[in-house]
Amino acid sequence: MRLLLVLLLLGSASTAEAASWIERSYAGLLVDAEAVVTGQVGEVSRHRAAFRVEGVLSGDPGLVGRTLALPVVRCNEPGPDGVPSYISTCLDRTYRPGERLLLLLAHDGEGLRESGYPVHSRAPLTDDAVGLARSLLALPDDVAEIRAAALTALLVDQRPAWRREAARAADPWLTLSGPRTEPRVAVYQRTVDLLTEPLGDRLRGDPSLAVRVAAAAALGPSRRTSLSVTQALVAAAASPDADLAYAAARSLSLRRDPRAADAILALARETRDPDRRWSLLQALAPVVRTDHAEALEAMYYHSPADEAPAVLDVWVQTGADAAADEAARGLATAETGWEEDTGLRLLALSRDRRYAQVALDRLPPVDCTGDGAFDTELHAVVMLAPAEDAVPALAAYFACPEPHVRWQVVQALRRIDLPIARAALVAQWRTEDDAEIRDDLLRVLGRILPEEQHP
């Protein structure tokens, strides 16, 4: 039933919009499905398979009764056009006469065909497959309470595949496609908020590992705080199953519950798996505290060279002098532009004022002929230099004629919430001639005060 990952997106469209959706599969593919049909495979030749459509769950009802010529693809063999498809790009797609299938189809310029990996675009034709597809197609995308109620019912279905797909459908990152208007985004966000406790129940006690993994992943976007959910995610992050542990750590990093900080640090110290440690450190970063500095310092100096940077990334955020000094040493000994960028970024995370001049010196001279790609330098000045030094250094770049340079400066100055920074932004608003940047300035400044209207 892994293919039904794709079917999740059906939940993102109302029945009026269900003829088309785009789904981000875990394989990194885009599946643009324009019809969901049921039927049977007939004659299969070397290059084509005849598929007779018996029912249409989504798409053109006129497809019923038609026989579609679906291309057969065998990797490393010439296809219908005589050109071989090689392993690096090939998606093996074959059919057996008599197979009864549920297919997700898309137009490829010549007609309808499967798109993406077959495991994501087909299922054996069973009552369960059709029933689940219909249930997901019927999910509304305009009323969060109704959508959440329907998914809550699916989350307790006796069939594990249905519970897993319901958990996936609760995740707005998987299912929200099409126009990302504020009302639609709000519906999907409120849906996952309403499903926080039901998803937590699945994570804590579902007998299916696949359901627990899907529930752990879906809890990340939820904004509803819950100690019991935090505890369940911490327990899942300690799971021997890598998929469950990673999904839980990812959700902990998004939920940013400070009550999980000590437990996450303990798990990161205990694990010997570098990938698991990295995911736990990512979860710790948003909630790390100053009193974690000693433990992180020990982790840093006992880590292999290729794992130490991930520890330093979190250690510098404790504000420890030793961590900032280590980042500064890395910057001073950097041999490539990438290493310099990494060292300066880590130093900026430390917020250590001792390195204010280092940040200011790293800001390139105002040269409007350059490419203007210096986000890291701008951020470091904001984080490390006093406002009285940072604001004039940044505002100097408003003299550049390139709009993208001035836009970068606006984004940097907006992070300095002091009158001196506002004054620089107001001064630029008075003279800015680029409409988009002027709109950005107004969003940052809010109401322009009468005394700010003129110099």
HELIX and SHEET records of a PDB file:
HELIX    1   1 LEU A    4  LEU A    7  1                                   4    
HELIX    2   2 LEU A    8  SER A   12  5                                   5    
HELIX    3   3 PRO A   61  LEU A   63  5                                   3    
HELIX    4   4 PRO A  118  SER A  121  1                                   4    
HELIX    5   5 ASP A  127  LEU A  137  1                                  11    
HELIX    6   6 ALA A  144  LEU A  155  1                                  12    
HELIX    7   7 PRO A  160  ALA A  170  1                                  11    
HELIX    8   8 PRO A  172  THR A  175  1                                   4    
HELIX    9   9 GLU A  182  LEU A  194  1                                  13    
HELIX   10  10 THR A  196  GLY A  205  1                                  10    
HELIX   11  11 LEU A  209  ALA A  218  1                                  10    
HELIX   12  12 LEU A  227  ALA A  237  1                                  11    
HELIX   13  13 ALA A  242  ARG A  255  1                                  14    
HELIX   14  14 PRO A  258  ALA A  260  5                                   3    
HELIX   15  15 ALA A  261  GLU A  270  1                                  10    
HELIX   16  16 PRO A  274  LEU A  284  1                                  11    
HELIX   17  17 ALA A  285  VAL A  287  5                                   3    
HELIX   18  18 THR A  290  HIS A  292  5                                   3    
HELIX   19  19 ALA A  293  TYR A  301  1                                   9    
HELIX   20  20 ALA A  308  TRP A  315  1                                   8    
HELIX   21  21 VAL A  316  THR A  318  5                                   3    
HELIX   22  22 ASP A  321  ALA A  332  1                                  12    
HELIX   23  23 GLY A  337  SER A  350  1                                  14    
HELIX   24  24 ARG A  353  TYR A  355  5                                   3    
HELIX   25  25 ALA A  356  ARG A  362  1                                   7    
HELIX   26  26 ASP A  375  LEU A  384  1                                  10    
HELIX   27  27 ALA A  387  ALA A  395  1                                   9    
HELIX   28  28 ALA A  396  ALA A  399  5                                   4    
HELIX   29  29 PRO A  403  LEU A  413  1                                  11    
HELIX   30  30 PRO A  419  THR A  431  1                                  13    
HELIX   31  31 ALA A  435  LEU A  445  1                                  11    
HELIX   32  32 PRO A  450  GLU A  452  5                                   3    
SHEET    1   A 2 TRP A  21  ARG A  24  0                                        
SHEET    2   A 2 LEU A  30  ALA A  33 -1                                        
SHEET    1   B 5 THR A  67  PRO A  71  0                                        
SHEET    2   B 5 ARG A  48  SER A  58 -1                                        
SHEET    3   B 5 ALA A  35  VAL A  44 -1                                        
SHEET    4   B 5 ARG A 100  HIS A 107 -1                                        
SHEET    5   B 5 LEU A 112  GLU A 114 -1                                        
SHEET    1   C 5 THR A  67  PRO A  71  0                                        
SHEET    2   C 5 ARG A  48  SER A  58 -1                                        
SHEET    3   C 5 ALA A  35  VAL A  44 -1                                        
SHEET    4   C 5 ARG A 100  HIS A 107 -1                                        
SHEET    5   C 5 ARG A 122  PRO A 124 -1                                        
END                                                                             
